[in-house]
Amino acid sequence: MWHRWKNDPEPDDIHYYYAKENLDSNDTEVKKPNRLYPEFKEDEQFRRLISYNTTAVHIPTDIYEGCEYTHTRIVQYL
């Protein structure tokens, strides 16, 4: 997937992996089109599920999910 810069992206244009989503969910459940669903495999060295094909950057969900609320709190302190 190639990145093309957009000045005003729509929420559905942003593709991301949501770590709090249930990884064991049934395949018949409706999957959101803007979510990434990496294939995880058990790794003996790390002793956990990892993806060999993707990388990630952690964004705390209290910042991402509560963007407007967090923004309001930050502005109050300025």
Buried (B, 14 or more C-beta within 10 A) or exposed (E): EEEEEEEEEEEEEEEEEBEEEEEEEEEEEEEEEEEEBBEBEEEEEEEEEBBEEEEEEEEEEEEEEEEEEBEEEEEEEE
